[in-house]
């Protein structure tokens, strides 16, 4: 035996001592004694070492370091404390290998844990290997912190029942409920969940017939027994299912109390009402499946064995499982609801994407459009920054959409913003976001366009309208640097492809100093030029037909085609507003057209644009004639009237004059509508 004088090491630090529990369910548990800390033992849960033995007092004894000696003190316990069969009196010094006896519990005192563990006849379920037990304790820093006395990869309650033979019914039920909880969590739907629960009821009770009935919809109010439907049923004797009477079911649904009924066959009321004669049921349980005030259904259990009838313990187990079942069912219903909502949102998102993709189709078959489509396809496969150039209304945003939906980023956001629509401060906030309180009116955090477009594409229209300070910050992000929200200090990194568009002469802006030269070169990686509509007249018929069908479908208008004269009007017009103007003209004309087809007289062009076009045609060098202005005006008025089928209101609108002015000019020129 180790000499007690060795309690202090050469450094003056007391040697660490251990207590090893050697009996009961805690067999093999190890506790390290800490200098300066009193270790109390007793039945009360406030003790450091709790001994579950009726012989043990609530506060039985304590162990502490007295100088250099570990000592034991009995706390006036009812049955006393023994050390090696000797009753402890006063402060009792402890020595290596001594055994403290408290009722049926044996506690060994030791400095040499490895030897103590090897001397144990049998290691408890907590520690199955002596070396492992020793390592678990010694791997800790002995001078600081508690010792790890046990580790486990999974609970023993996950094992089958034969591993807990000999334990009381409560332990077996606990193990069963534990495993059932895991199985219920893994159930994919309410049917699978019900089957798991019913199998658990057969395992935990003496029932040999059982069924689970659910309401179509859970309720907190009154429930009708006729609404219950059998979800799952099982019988050990292959009996057909016999439902409990509506009166008994209604009683359980109303009171929300589970009931246990015995001697069913001897009770004429139950036997007749419940129709259980065919299965010879001796006892039954009817329990509600509920969470707080919300009820989901009922559990029915029957026992046909007169020697092994359902008892109150079976009822308690059924209630415990019904509670778990209800919570799991509620979670499953919520999960199914969220899954359906997610599927619906995904479907709507896919539909919107398809619509956006459809609207991104570049309509036209001219040589210029074929070249543009080919270039867009090549550009989409890359990650290059794109600069789209062209007049206002040519469809630069459609080009950006086409590039995005043909790229590898199509599953991620396409975010669009017009830089000309905001002033400098608002533009910076829109692009990079702002923190709460960054400026007056910043009442909350705002995520900027760059963050919104992360992993996707950011389309910036009218990029030439950016102020120089915003251009500088924009350039850093394009170069891959992180940015900060307005008023913030957190660096934010994003992965965004930028497609910019402008109708300005950026080269001129660079020379004038209103656009940064380095930003110009950073944007000018790949340039896409979209031709104006007047330079590709072959596309006008295709676009006109496309817009007419689109508007008819959207508005339910039965205007389906153009006459040849109407199409000639569209083709001969210069379209200074490009595709956007054509779309608006077709929509306006189709809405106001009284027939199923559009004639030349139905087309309402912009008065300013049509006047400019007409004058440019009259005064063209190729068509010059030595005539007076009065003759040109008269000729032009007559041509306009012929074009509008002598509709003076439309003609005056095209000419940009009042109807009364047109009448005066016709009177002065002595012009009348020709008779057929």
C-alpha positions as MATLAB code, in Angstrom:
seq = 'XXXXXXXXXXXXXXXXXXXXXXXXXXXXXXXXXXXXXXXXXXXXXXXXXXXXXXXXXXXXXXXXXXXXXXXXXXXXXXXXXXXXXXXXXXXXXXXXXXXXXXXXXXXXXXXXXXXXXXXXXXXXXXXXXXXXXXXXXXXXXXXXXXXXXXXXXXXXXXXXXXXXXXXXXXXXXXXXXXXXXXXXXXXXXXXXXXXXXXXXXXXXXXXXXXXXXXXXXXXXXXXXXXXXXXXXXXXXXXXXXXXXXXXXXXXXXXXXXXXXXXXXXXXXXXXXXXXXXXXXXXXXXXXXXXXXXXXXXXXXXXXXXXXXXXXXXXXXXXXXXXXXXXXXXXXXXXXXXXXXXXXXXXXXXXXXXXXXXXXXXXXXXXXXXXXXXXXXXXXXXXXXXXXXXXXXXXXXXXXXXXXXXXXXXXXXXXXXXXXXXXXXXXXXXXXXXXXXXXXXXXXXXXXXXXXXXXXXXXXXXXXXXXXXXXXXXXXXXXXXXXXXXXXXXXXXXXXXXXXXXXXXXXXXXXXXXXXXXXXXXXXXXXXXXXXXXXXXXXXXXXXXXXXXXXXXXXXXXXXXXXXXXXXXXXXXXXXXXXXXXXXXXXXXXXXXXXXXXXXXXXXXXXXXXXXXXXXXXXXXXXXXXXXXXXXXXXXXXXXXXXXXXXXXXXXXXXXXXXXXXXXXXXXXXXXXXXXX';
ca = [
       0.000    0.000    0.000;
       1.254    3.427   -0.893;
       2.568    5.381    2.094;
       0.263    8.244    3.082;
       3.224   10.610    3.306;
       3.466   10.546   -0.513;
       0.341   12.660   -0.778;
       2.435   15.645   -1.748;
       4.671   15.623   -4.805;
       8.155   17.058   -4.931;
       6.704   20.332   -6.147;
       4.421   20.605   -3.112;
       1.196   19.930   -5.063;
      -1.093   17.290   -3.450;
      -1.301   14.090   -5.464;
      -4.578   13.592   -7.297;
      -6.909   10.998   -5.794;
      -9.910    9.209   -7.313;
     -13.136    7.598   -6.165;
     -14.363    4.553   -8.113;
     -17.981    3.423   -7.710;
     -18.092   -0.358   -7.561;
     -21.756   -1.241   -7.256;
     -25.220   -0.439   -8.649;
     -26.012    1.146  -12.001;
     -23.084    3.526  -11.550;
     -20.542    0.702  -11.413;
     -17.309    1.857  -13.004;
     -17.987    5.598  -12.672;
     -14.854    7.544  -11.727;
     -14.708   10.858   -9.845;
     -11.525   12.878   -9.377;
     -11.041   14.577   -6.014;
     -10.016   18.212   -6.338;
      -7.821   19.914   -3.718;
      -9.723   22.798   -2.196;
     -13.090   21.244   -3.101;
     -15.336   19.259   -0.779;
     -16.840   16.183   -2.463;
     -20.218   15.373   -0.937;
     -21.987   12.005   -1.144;
     -25.677   11.400   -0.483;
     -29.122   10.707   -1.851;
     -29.967   14.368   -2.513;
     -29.406   15.539   -6.112;
     -27.453   18.519   -4.747;
     -24.510   16.223   -3.871;
     -21.593   15.876   -6.244;
     -21.908   12.075   -6.022;
     -25.537   10.985   -5.855;
     -26.102    7.525   -4.356;
     -29.532    6.111   -5.137;
     -29.977    3.876   -2.118;
     -32.680    4.150    0.532;
     -30.094    3.297    3.227;
     -28.152    6.406    2.225;
     -29.080    9.685    3.904;
     -29.852   12.790    1.892;
     -26.496   14.296    2.925;
     -24.495   11.270    4.023;
     -20.785   12.110    4.121;
     -18.067   14.239    2.551;
     -14.420   13.909    1.505;
     -11.927   16.768    1.649;
      -8.192   17.490    1.776;
      -6.974   18.269    5.294;
      -3.416   19.554    4.991;
      -1.783   16.812    2.950;
      -4.219   14.070    3.886;
      -7.561   13.188    2.259;
     -10.156   12.700    4.971;
     -13.712   11.369    5.252;
     -16.343   12.913    7.540;
     -19.744   11.360    8.282;
     -22.531   13.978    8.310;
     -24.542   12.363   11.083;
     -26.110    9.957    8.636;
     -28.936    7.704    9.752;
     -27.102    4.400    9.107;
     -23.502    5.605    9.360;
     -20.504    5.309    7.017;
     -18.096    2.352    6.994;
     -14.481    2.236    5.809;
     -13.352   -1.365    5.368;
     -16.184   -2.465    7.719;
     -15.186    0.059   10.409;
     -17.700    2.716   11.416;
     -16.342    6.190   10.785;
     -16.122    8.580   13.695;
     -14.868   12.138   13.352;
     -12.477   12.994   10.494;
     -11.217    9.686    9.123;
      -7.929    9.690    7.083;
      -8.197    7.713    3.864;
      -5.511    5.382    2.523;
      -4.822    3.774   -0.829;
      -7.283    1.018   -1.718;
      -9.711    1.581    1.131;
     -13.402    0.943    0.449;
     -16.122    3.271    1.678;
     -19.414    1.457    2.311;
     -22.735    3.340    2.105;
     -25.581    0.841    2.108;
     -25.077   -1.425   -0.911;
     -22.781    1.094   -2.597;
     -19.008    0.536   -2.531;
     -16.695    3.481   -3.199;
     -12.964    2.762   -3.588;
     -10.365    5.438   -2.709;
      -7.180    5.293   -4.806;
      -4.193    7.223   -6.131;
      -3.361    4.529   -8.722;
      -6.386    4.440  -10.986;
      -4.942    1.908  -13.431;
      -4.367   -0.712  -10.734;
      -7.751   -0.083   -9.209;
      -9.510   -0.537  -12.531;
      -7.639   -3.775  -13.264;
      -8.626   -5.198   -9.878;
     -12.320   -4.740  -10.603;
     -14.019   -8.051  -11.253;
     -16.376   -6.655  -13.838;
     -16.507   -3.361  -15.591;
     -19.954   -1.743  -15.826;
     -21.848   -0.967  -19.013;
     -20.376    2.539  -18.940;
     -16.740    1.287  -19.262;
     -16.130   -1.957  -21.124;
     -12.338   -1.718  -21.358;
      -9.937   -0.956  -18.502;
      -7.368    0.803  -20.652;
     -10.108    2.867  -22.328;
     -11.474    3.884  -18.927;
      -8.041    4.899  -17.774;
      -7.332    6.849  -20.957;
     -10.636    8.700  -20.670;
      -9.645    9.996  -17.262;
      -5.931   10.592  -17.790;
      -6.319   12.354  -21.147;
      -7.618   15.380  -19.233;
      -5.332   17.969  -17.740;
      -5.310   16.646  -14.171;
      -4.507   20.045  -12.742;
      -7.439   21.777  -14.414;
     -11.003   20.799  -15.270;
     -13.148   17.687  -14.730;
     -12.232   14.180  -15.838;
     -14.033   12.505  -18.700;
     -15.295    9.288  -17.162;
     -17.386    7.942  -19.999;
     -17.987    8.249  -23.741;
     -20.571    6.615  -25.966;
     -21.329    6.818  -29.668;
     -25.013    6.025  -29.164;
     -27.499    5.401  -26.377;
     -27.952    1.835  -25.188;
     -31.673    2.407  -25.585;
     -31.187    2.098  -29.345;
     -30.409   -1.594  -28.850;
     -33.070   -4.278  -29.016;
     -34.976   -5.374  -25.924;
     -32.800   -8.448  -25.236;
     -29.969   -6.094  -24.218;
     -32.067   -4.745  -21.343;
     -33.465   -8.036  -20.042;
     -33.624   -7.923  -16.295;
     -34.406   -4.223  -16.142;
     -37.775   -3.051  -14.868;
     -40.714   -2.267  -17.161;
     -40.043    1.473  -16.970;
     -36.557    0.985  -18.437;
     -37.915   -1.234  -21.180;
     -40.640    1.279  -22.008;
     -38.101    4.099  -22.007;
     -35.909    2.173  -24.426;
     -38.927    1.444  -26.618;
     -40.071    5.069  -26.657;
     -36.541    6.222  -27.440;
     -36.225    3.943  -30.468;
     -39.726    4.832  -31.572;
     -38.864    8.527  -31.434;
     -36.011    7.926  -33.868;
     -38.202    5.850  -36.186;
     -40.994    8.431  -36.103;
     -38.573   11.208  -36.995;
     -37.512    9.215  -40.067;
     -41.088    8.632  -41.309;
     -41.726   10.198  -44.702;
     -45.510   10.602  -44.451;
     -48.440   10.157  -42.086;
     -49.087    6.573  -43.223;
     -45.519    5.490  -42.520;
     -45.606    7.349  -39.214;
     -48.839    5.599  -38.198;
     -47.374    2.181  -39.002;
     -44.326    2.906  -36.835;
     -46.526    4.013  -33.940;
     -48.847    1.002  -34.171;
     -45.912   -1.393  -34.204;
     -44.549    0.382  -31.143;
     -47.891   -0.024  -29.382;
     -47.834   -3.771  -30.020;
     -44.299   -3.956  -28.624;
     -45.055   -1.917  -25.499;
     -48.511   -3.256  -24.568;
     -50.340   -6.600  -24.483;
     -52.710   -5.517  -27.272;
     -53.098   -7.919  -30.181;
     -55.423   -5.743  -32.291;
     -54.893   -2.079  -32.985;
     -55.804    0.744  -35.316;
     -54.996    4.419  -35.793;
     -57.760    6.709  -37.006;
     -57.145   10.277  -38.160;
     -59.411   13.209  -38.892;
     -59.263   14.734  -42.391;
     -58.121   17.949  -40.734;
     -56.982   18.566  -37.163;
     -59.245   20.729  -35.062;
     -59.385   22.525  -31.739;
     -63.173   22.366  -31.636;
     -65.668   19.486  -31.567;
     -64.837   16.491  -33.745;
     -67.337   14.152  -35.390;
     -66.641   10.397  -34.983;
     -67.935    9.758  -38.508;
     -65.089   11.896  -39.880;
     -62.454    9.498  -38.534;
     -60.741    7.315  -41.107;
     -58.614    4.212  -40.493;
     -55.046    5.001  -41.555;
     -53.451    1.747  -40.439;
     -54.673   -1.464  -38.806;
     -52.986   -4.612  -37.543;
     -54.139   -7.828  -35.914;
     -51.994  -10.607  -34.487;
     -54.821  -13.060  -35.094;
     -55.901  -11.799  -38.518;
     -59.194  -10.498  -37.125;
     -61.111   -7.927  -39.169;
     -61.180   -4.418  -37.811;
     -64.158   -3.592  -35.602;
     -64.463    0.061  -34.756;
     -65.345    1.328  -31.304;
     -68.865    2.639  -30.913;
     -69.593    6.214  -31.862;
     -70.773    6.892  -28.310;
     -67.461    5.849  -26.754;
     -65.492    7.564  -29.507;
     -67.508   10.741  -29.043;
     -66.811   10.600  -25.320;
     -63.060   10.467  -25.919;
     -63.199   13.174  -28.586;
     -65.194   15.456  -26.305;
     -63.359   14.897  -23.018;
     -59.939   14.395  -24.651;
     -59.301   11.714  -21.991;
     -58.050    8.232  -22.818;
     -60.232    5.376  -21.549;
     -59.481    1.787  -20.571;
     -62.432   -0.630  -20.626;
     -62.380   -4.216  -19.339;
     -64.859   -7.076  -19.353;
     -66.195   -5.862  -22.667;
     -68.152   -9.023  -23.353;
     -69.817   -8.861  -19.933;
     -70.975   -5.290  -20.464;
     -74.067   -5.456  -22.637;
     -73.793   -1.784  -23.513;
     -70.220   -1.999  -24.784;
     -70.597   -5.423  -26.309;
     -73.636   -4.404  -28.328;
     -72.558   -0.902  -29.203;
     -68.982   -1.728  -30.062;
     -69.683   -4.795  -32.179;
     -66.686   -6.585  -30.673;
     -68.249   -9.989  -30.381;
     -66.584  -11.297  -33.525;
     -63.084  -10.704  -32.197;
     -63.794  -11.662  -28.560;
     -62.204   -8.499  -27.193;
     -61.711   -8.641  -23.415;
     -60.407   -5.087  -22.956;
     -59.813   -1.994  -25.013;
     -58.032    1.361  -24.953;
     -59.235    4.427  -26.803;
     -56.775    7.361  -26.625;
     -56.776   10.780  -28.310;
     -53.901   11.945  -30.491;
     -53.559   15.606  -29.559;
     -51.182   18.512  -29.054;
     -52.545   20.909  -26.436;
     -56.104   21.638  -27.627;
     -55.639   20.413  -31.206;
     -56.751   16.828  -31.867;
     -55.634   14.757  -34.857;
     -57.384   11.444  -34.269;
     -57.607    8.379  -32.013;
     -55.726    5.195  -31.126;
     -57.754    1.994  -30.668;
     -56.205   -1.030  -28.945;
     -57.859   -4.361  -28.093;
     -56.768   -7.425  -26.158;
     -58.513  -10.742  -26.868;
     -56.617  -12.699  -24.207;
     -58.610  -12.957  -20.955;
     -55.420  -13.916  -19.093;
     -53.470  -10.917  -20.332;
     -55.751   -7.910  -20.469;
     -54.833   -4.274  -20.997;
     -54.048   -2.507  -17.732;
     -53.380    1.069  -16.511;
     -49.676    0.719  -17.348;
     -50.674   -0.042  -20.942;
     -52.866    3.053  -20.877;
     -49.969    5.192  -19.608;
     -47.667    3.828  -22.315;
     -50.315    4.452  -24.982;
     -50.762    8.044  -23.801;
     -46.997    8.627  -23.836;
     -46.741    7.302  -27.376;
     -49.862    9.217  -28.462;
     -48.253   12.456  -27.273;
     -45.087   11.732  -29.256;
     -47.180   10.704  -32.247;
     -49.160   13.954  -32.149;
     -46.035   16.121  -32.015;
     -44.401   14.133  -34.831;
     -47.597   14.300  -36.893;
     -47.855   18.060  -36.406;
     -44.233   18.502  -37.488;
     -44.812   16.227  -40.466;
     -47.899   18.190  -41.525;
     -45.944   21.441  -41.256;
     -43.097   19.904  -43.252;
     -45.510   18.713  -45.930;
     -47.130   22.158  -46.029;
     -43.741   23.831  -46.410;
     -42.717   21.293  -49.053;
     -45.884   21.993  -51.042;
     -45.316   25.723  -50.685;
     -41.723   25.337  -51.807;
     -42.795   23.255  -54.798;
     -45.398   25.876  -55.693;
     -42.863   28.689  -55.404;
     -40.376   26.720  -57.493;
     -43.057   26.161  -60.119;
     -43.993   29.832  -60.157;
     -40.333   30.773  -60.329;
     -39.791   28.421  -63.245;
     -42.845   29.851  -64.995;
     -41.578   33.393  -64.510;
     -38.177   32.360  -65.807;
     -39.759   30.825  -68.872;
     -41.767   33.991  -69.429;
     -38.656   36.125  -69.040;
     -36.798   33.813  -71.363;
     -39.640   34.046  -73.885;
     -39.625   37.824  -73.670;
     -35.869   37.731  -74.124;
     -36.177   36.149  -77.570;
     -34.712   38.432  -80.184;
     -37.354   38.683  -82.916;
     -36.004   39.285  -86.376;
     -34.343   37.490  -89.253;
     -32.348   40.237  -90.912;
     -28.636   39.906  -91.549;
     -27.923   42.243  -88.627;
     -30.093   40.196  -86.247;
     -28.515   36.917  -87.297;
     -25.086   38.341  -86.563;
     -26.264   39.718  -83.206;
     -27.724   36.357  -82.130;
     -24.532   34.564  -83.112;
     -22.404   37.002  -81.108;
     -24.730   36.721  -78.075;
     -24.393   32.937  -78.109;
     -20.604   33.178  -78.140;
     -20.506   35.802  -75.406;
     -22.927   33.906  -73.134;
     -20.515   30.979  -72.767;
     -17.895   33.277  -71.244;
     -17.710   35.343  -68.058;
     -16.625   38.509  -69.861;
     -18.046   41.922  -69.006;
     -20.305   43.118  -71.826;
     -21.022   46.641  -73.085;
     -24.241   46.834  -75.129;
     -24.527   49.944  -77.313;
     -27.312   51.306  -79.463;
     -29.996   53.942  -79.711;
     -32.746   54.223  -77.159;
     -35.463   51.628  -77.682;
     -33.484   49.125  -79.757;
     -33.745   46.406  -77.075;
     -30.459   46.552  -75.177;
     -32.074   44.985  -72.093;
     -33.338   42.104  -74.240;
     -29.752   41.488  -75.297;
     -28.695   41.380  -71.631;
     -31.513   38.939  -70.818;
     -30.593   36.749  -73.762;
     -26.952   36.610  -72.647;
     -27.938   35.782  -69.059;
     -30.427   33.018  -69.891;
     -27.949   31.411  -72.286;
     -25.107   31.467  -69.753;
     -24.130   29.184  -66.888;
     -25.712   31.699  -64.502;
     -29.263   31.115  -65.717;
     -30.316   29.495  -62.400;
     -29.256   32.607  -60.504;
     -30.724   36.130  -60.428;
     -30.765   38.650  -63.254;
     -30.970   42.079  -61.613;
     -31.638   45.175  -63.737;
     -31.210   48.842  -62.868;
     -31.340   52.125  -64.776;
     -28.496   54.392  -63.664;
     -30.125   57.497  -65.127;
     -33.187   57.226  -62.896;
     -31.407   58.110  -59.618;
     -29.184   60.858  -58.274;
     -25.670   60.157  -57.032;
     -26.461   59.284  -53.398;
     -29.444   57.100  -54.228;
     -27.550   55.367  -57.023;
     -24.736   54.416  -54.638;
     -27.274   53.117  -52.119;
     -29.095   51.106  -54.781;
     -25.897   49.560  -56.110;
     -24.102   48.762  -52.857;
     -26.867   48.897  -50.241;
     -26.855   50.824  -46.962;
     -26.912   50.210  -43.232;
     -29.609   51.399  -40.893;
     -29.083   55.072  -40.017;
     -26.531   55.647  -42.792;
     -28.428   58.770  -43.844;
     -31.751   60.475  -43.291;
     -34.494   58.057  -44.254;
     -32.337   54.921  -43.907;
     -34.682   53.233  -41.437;
     -33.330   49.744  -42.005;
     -30.649   47.675  -43.706;
     -30.928   47.589  -47.506;
     -29.256   44.971  -49.680;
     -27.839   46.502  -52.841;
     -28.126   45.315  -56.422;
     -24.670   43.753  -56.358;
     -25.610   41.527  -53.417;
     -28.963   40.687  -54.982;
     -27.210   39.571  -58.168;
     -24.618   37.378  -56.421;
     -23.809   34.332  -58.597;
     -25.952   35.899  -61.331;
     -25.936   38.856  -63.730;
     -26.288   42.590  -63.075;
     -27.592   44.662  -65.990;
     -26.897   48.393  -65.691;
     -28.713   50.506  -68.272;
     -27.501   54.039  -69.061;
     -24.182   53.338  -67.335;
     -22.796   56.533  -68.842;
     -24.987   58.563  -66.455;
     -22.989   57.511  -63.365;
     -21.265   60.264  -61.421;
     -17.477   60.089  -61.067;
     -17.477   59.092  -57.336;
     -19.860   56.185  -58.008;
     -17.789   55.225  -61.053;
     -14.710   54.848  -58.816;
     -16.447   52.472  -56.391;
     -18.093   50.628  -59.263;
     -14.706   50.088  -60.903;
     -13.239   48.492  -57.746;
     -16.054   45.970  -57.597;
     -15.601   45.155  -61.289;
     -11.939   44.487  -60.564;
     -12.890   41.920  -57.912;
     -12.399   44.002  -54.776;
     -14.854   43.767  -51.863;
     -17.125   46.710  -51.115;
     -18.987   48.105  -48.123;
     -22.555   49.229  -47.808;
     -23.155   52.941  -47.374;
     -22.597   53.657  -43.684;
     -21.194   50.164  -43.049;
     -17.787   48.729  -42.255;
     -18.181   45.077  -43.244;
     -16.431   43.976  -46.435;
     -18.702   42.161  -48.868;
     -17.546   39.940  -51.724;
     -19.821   38.987  -54.604;
     -19.577   36.960  -57.779;
     -21.435   39.007  -60.383;
     -21.251   39.285  -64.150;
     -21.897   42.833  -65.326;
     -23.668   43.679  -68.564;
     -23.747   47.448  -69.098;
     -25.633   49.436  -71.720;
     -25.532   52.986  -72.991;
     -26.716   55.144  -75.875;
     -24.155   57.831  -75.100;
     -20.880   58.427  -76.892;
     -18.603   57.130  -74.117;
     -15.470   58.014  -76.056;
     -16.577   61.631  -76.131;
     -17.431   61.486  -72.417;
     -13.937   60.158  -71.653;
     -12.368   63.058  -73.567;
     -14.592   65.530  -71.718;
     -13.629   63.996  -68.355;
     -17.168   62.974  -67.374;
     -16.447   59.238  -67.666;
     -13.418   57.480  -66.213;
     -10.980   56.171  -68.778;
     -10.075   53.089  -66.705;
     -13.749   52.232  -66.240;
     -14.308   52.608  -69.972;
     -11.620   50.021  -70.727;
     -12.918   47.741  -67.944;
     -16.410   47.793  -69.473;
     -15.207   47.662  -73.050;
     -14.145   43.992  -72.872;
     -16.807   42.769  -75.290;
     -18.925   45.275  -77.200;
     -22.297   44.431  -78.731;
     -23.824   46.913  -81.148;
     -27.597   46.718  -81.651;
     -28.655   48.239  -84.959;
     -31.534   50.730  -85.068;
     -34.806   49.509  -86.548;
     -34.609   51.807  -89.577;
     -31.396   50.046  -90.614;
     -33.093   46.641  -90.637;
     -36.538   47.148  -92.232;
     -36.788   43.425  -92.999;
     -37.452   42.827  -89.291;
     -40.410   45.229  -89.096;
     -43.071   42.764  -90.382;
     -41.868   40.025  -87.997;
     -41.837   42.404  -85.048;
     -45.243   43.833  -85.920;
     -46.829   40.385  -86.141;
     -45.133   39.332  -82.892;
     -46.376   42.370  -80.960;
     -49.876   42.059  -82.414;
     -50.236   38.415  -81.330;
     -48.731   39.138  -77.939;
     -51.098   42.038  -77.296;
     -54.126   40.080  -78.554;
     -53.322   37.214  -76.177;
     -52.710   39.492  -73.213;
     -55.676   41.811  -73.724;
     -58.145   39.404  -75.328;
     -58.431   41.557  -78.467;
     -59.539   39.874  -81.695;
     -57.304   41.890  -84.030;
     -55.170   39.301  -85.795;
     -53.556   40.736  -88.975;
     -52.442   43.724  -91.028;
     -53.532   44.698  -94.502;
     -50.831   45.141  -97.129;
     -51.254   48.933  -97.042;
     -50.908   48.963  -93.251;
     -47.703   46.940  -93.388;
     -46.307   49.313  -96.049;
     -46.940   52.228  -93.693;
     -45.007   50.480  -90.945;
     -42.105   49.572  -93.239;
     -41.803   53.052  -94.752;
     -41.723   54.787  -91.363;
     -38.289   55.718  -89.973;
     -39.014   54.628  -86.342;
     -36.859   57.096  -84.433;
     -38.066   55.394  -81.213;
     -36.964   52.021  -82.599;
     -38.521   48.751  -81.404;
     -40.048   50.352  -78.324;
     -41.964   52.818  -80.481;
     -43.124   50.046  -82.815;
     -44.403   48.016  -79.863;
     -46.345   50.987  -78.503;
     -47.832   51.838  -81.903;
     -49.019   48.253  -82.425;
     -50.556   48.114  -78.954;
     -52.310   51.471  -79.393;
     -53.565   50.577  -82.862;
     -54.851   47.122  -81.900;
     -56.772   48.563  -78.935;
     -58.500   51.258  -81.028;
     -58.982   49.190  -84.199;
     -62.715   48.508  -84.815;
     -62.124   45.539  -87.121;
     -60.324   42.183  -87.003;
     -57.549   43.510  -89.223;
     -55.521   46.708  -89.159;
     -55.660   49.036  -92.151;
     -53.373   51.906  -93.042;
     -55.925   54.371  -91.687;
     -55.938   52.630  -88.277;
     -52.244   53.188  -87.654;
     -51.596   56.215  -85.460;
     -47.988   57.313  -85.690;
     -46.359   60.053  -83.655;
     -47.253   63.437  -85.098;
     -43.758   64.817  -84.592;
     -42.023   61.824  -86.066;
     -44.385   61.481  -89.012;
     -44.057   65.177  -89.837;
     -40.285   64.954  -89.745;
     -40.363   61.882  -91.938;
     -42.712   63.474  -94.471;
     -40.721   66.680  -94.711;
     -37.467   64.830  -95.102;
     -39.011   62.914  -97.984;
     -40.381   66.027  -99.697;
     -37.145   67.960  -99.366;
     -34.817   65.106 -100.269;
     -32.093   66.044 -102.759;
     -32.988   63.093 -104.924;
     -36.563   64.331 -105.244;
     -35.933   68.071 -105.483;
     -38.380   70.034 -107.613;
     -38.379   73.793 -108.206;
     -41.739   74.488 -106.562;
     -42.960   76.926 -103.946;
     -43.506   76.151 -100.273;
     -47.218   76.622 -100.778;
     -47.247   73.887 -103.454;
     -45.235   71.569 -101.187;
     -47.636   72.185  -98.292;
     -50.679   71.537 -100.462;
     -49.144   68.347 -101.845;
     -48.191   67.144  -98.405;
     -51.651   67.798  -96.964;
     -53.280   65.896  -99.824;
     -50.862   62.984  -99.378;
     -51.617   62.846  -95.661;
     -55.377   62.885  -96.275;
     -55.056   60.106  -98.815;
     -52.953   58.123  -96.306;
     -55.633   58.499  -93.628;
     -58.502   57.841  -96.018;
     -59.535   61.496  -95.605;
     -59.862   61.146  -91.845;
     -59.290   64.837  -91.013;
     -58.768   64.186  -87.286;
     -55.964   61.711  -87.946;
     -54.506   63.895  -90.701;
     -54.406   66.985  -88.479;
     -52.743   64.896  -85.748;
     -50.060   63.717  -88.171;
     -49.561   67.222  -89.567;
     -49.335   68.660  -86.061;
     -52.076   71.244  -86.586;
     -55.582   71.840  -85.293;
     -58.570   70.417  -87.175;
     -59.866   73.957  -87.771;
     -56.470   74.956  -89.243;
     -56.624   72.013  -91.633;
     -60.100   73.079  -92.773;
     -58.916   76.620  -93.417;
     -55.970   75.398  -95.504;
     -58.184   73.083  -97.542;
     -60.559   75.992  -98.197;
     -57.669   78.239  -99.207;
     -56.273   75.596 -101.569;
     -59.803   74.853 -102.806;
     -59.312   71.168 -102.107;
     -62.272   68.835 -101.728;
     -62.423   65.113 -101.185;
     -62.594   63.418 -104.583;
     -65.801   61.554 -105.329;
     -65.648   57.929 -106.355;
];
